[in-house]
Amino acid sequence: MSVLLPNMADFDTIYELDEEDERVVSEEHLVKYCPEPVIMRGAGHITVFGLSNKFDTEFPSVLTGKVAPEEFKTSISRVNACLKKNLPVNVKWLLCGCLCCCCTVGFSLWPVICLNKRARRSIQKLLEWENNRLYHKLGLHWKLSKRKCESSNMMEYVILIEFLPKYPIFRPD
């Protein structure tokens, strides 16, 4: 790409910009103007290893004009249905594991850990499907993310809704 730089001594000199310099400038520009991601915290009354049993279906005002409230509610309802299916089993296994913990030297908690990992993966796959179906077309990206709680040092899983830049950034691999 050729650029004419208006310098008094070299007024008519043409300088070449490397593609890498151009990409760095465009990445800084896009990151600078991308809004902060929306964080959807768990709203349930039961949490197993940081994963709450439901998320609030209230539409965040930041997403106004980006996605329809009905679509947002449908997506959150699908996540909540997945949690409703998986977490009660996890709670039962957690109680059983805690009762037998002394006898099994902690090995009785492994089923809960594996079931919780399976629940997280199913939610991640659901969010990936939702992204491919709708949200990437709207310039949004949903993902399950681990964050530190505001009120304590514990970690929790939240749904992070990120705004994608309008112009894709191509990175050579």
C-alpha positions in Angstrom: 0.0 0.0 0.0 1.4 3.4 -0.9 0.9 6.4 1.3 1.8 10.0 0.5 3.1 11.7 3.7 3.0 15.5 3.7 6.4 16.4 5.1 7.8 19.7 4.0 11.2 18.4 3.1 10.0 15.2 1.4 6.6 16.5 0.2 6.4 14.3 -2.9 8.1 11.2 -1.5 6.1 8.0 -1.4 6.7 5.6 1.5 5.7 2.0 1.7 4.0 0.6 4.8 4.5 -3.1 5.6 1.3 -5.2 5.8 2.3 -6.1 9.3 2.4 -2.4 10.3 -1.0 -1.9 8.7 -2.5 -4.9 10.5 -1.2 -3.7 13.9 -2.8 -0.3 13.4 -6.1 -1.8 12.3 -6.1 -4.3 15.3 -5.5 -1.4 17.7 -8.3 0.6 16.1 -10.8 -2.3 16.3 -10.0 -3.2 19.8 -10.2 0.4 20.9 -13.7 0.7 19.6 -15.2 -2.7 20.6 -17.6 -2.4 23.6 -16.9 -4.2 26.8 -18.4 -7.8 26.8 -21.7 -8.4 28.6 -21.3 -10.8 31.6 -24.3 -13.0 32.5 -23.8 -14.3 36.0 -25.6 -17.3 37.4 -28.9 -16.5 39.1 -29.7 -19.8 40.7 -29.7 -20.8 44.3 -27.6 -24.0 43.8 -24.0 -23.9 42.6 -21.9 -27.0 42.0 -18.2 -26.3 41.4 -18.8 -22.8 40.2 -21.7 -23.7 37.8 -25.0 -22.2 38.8 -28.3 -24.0 38.2 -29.7 -21.2 36.0 -29.1 -17.9 34.4 -31.3 -14.8 34.5 -33.5 -14.4 31.3 -33.7 -10.6 31.8 -32.6 -8.8 28.6 -29.5 -6.6 29.1 -30.0 -3.1 27.7 -26.5 -3.1 26.2 -27.8 -5.6 23.6 -30.6 -3.4 22.4 -30.4 -3.1 18.6 -28.0 -6.0 18.4 -30.3 -9.0 19.1 -34.0 -9.4 19.6 -35.1 -9.9 23.2 -37.1 -13.0 22.2 -33.9 -14.6 20.6 -31.9 -13.8 23.7 -34.5 -15.3 26.0 -34.7 -18.4 23.9 -31.0 -18.9 24.0 -30.8 -18.4 27.8 -33.8 -20.8 28.2 -31.9 -23.5 26.2 -28.9 -23.1 28.5 -31.2 -23.2 31.6 -32.8 -26.4 30.2 -29.4 -28.0 29.8 -28.5 -27.0 33.4 -31.8 -28.3 34.7 -31.2 -31.6 33.1 -27.6 -32.0 34.3 -27.2 -30.3 37.7 -29.7 -32.3 39.9 -27.7 -35.4 39.1 -24.5 -33.6 40.0 -26.0 -32.5 43.4 -27.0 -36.1 44.2 -23.6 -37.4 43.4 -22.0 -34.6 45.4 -24.0 -35.5 48.5 -23.2 -39.1 48.1 -19.5 -38.3 47.5 -19.4 -36.1 50.6 -20.9 -38.9 52.8 -18.4 -41.4 51.6 -15.4 -39.1 51.4 -13.7 -40.3 54.5 -14.0 -43.9 53.6 -12.8 -43.4 50.0 -10.1 -40.9 50.7 -11.8 -38.4 48.4 -12.2 -40.7 45.4 -16.0 -40.6 45.8 -16.0 -37.0 44.5 -14.6 -38.0 41.1 -18.0 -38.8 39.6 -19.2 -35.3 40.5 -16.1 -33.7 38.9 -16.6 -35.7 35.7 -20.3 -34.9 35.6 -19.7 -31.2 36.1 -17.2 -31.3 33.3 -19.7 -33.0 31.1 -22.3 -30.4 31.9 -19.9 -27.5 31.1 -19.0 -29.2 27.7 -22.7 -29.6 26.8 -23.3 -25.9 27.5 -20.2 -24.9 25.5 -21.5 -27.0 22.6 -24.9 -25.4 22.9 -23.4 -21.9 22.9 -21.2 -22.9 19.9 -24.3 -24.0 18.0 -26.1 -20.8 18.9 -23.1 -18.7 17.7 -23.0 -20.5 14.4 -26.8 -20.4 14.0 -27.4 -16.7 14.8 -25.0 -14.7 16.9 -21.9 -14.6 14.7 -24.1 -13.1 11.9 -25.1 -10.4 14.4 -21.6 -9.6 15.4 -21.8 -11.4 18.8 -19.9 -14.3 20.4 -21.3 -16.2 23.4 -19.0 -18.4 25.5 -18.9 -20.0 29.0 -16.1 -18.4 30.9 -14.6 -18.9 34.4 -14.4 -15.6 36.4 -13.6 -14.6 39.9 -16.7 -13.8 42.0 -17.2 -10.2 43.0 -18.1 -10.9 46.6 -15.4 -13.6 47.4 -12.3 -15.3 46.1 -14.2 -18.2 44.7 -14.5 -18.8 40.9 -17.8 -19.0 39.0 -18.8 -19.8 35.4 -20.5 -17.0 33.6 -21.8 -16.5 30.1 -19.7 -13.9 28.3 -21.2 -12.1 25.4 -18.5 -10.5 23.3 -18.9 -8.0 20.5 -17.0 -9.1 17.3 -15.2 -6.4 15.3 -17.1 -5.4 12.2 -14.1 -6.1 9.9 -12.5 -9.5 10.4 -8.8 -9.5 11.3 -6.8 -12.0 9.1 -3.8 -13.4 10.9 -1.4 -15.5 8.9 -0.7 -18.8 10.6 
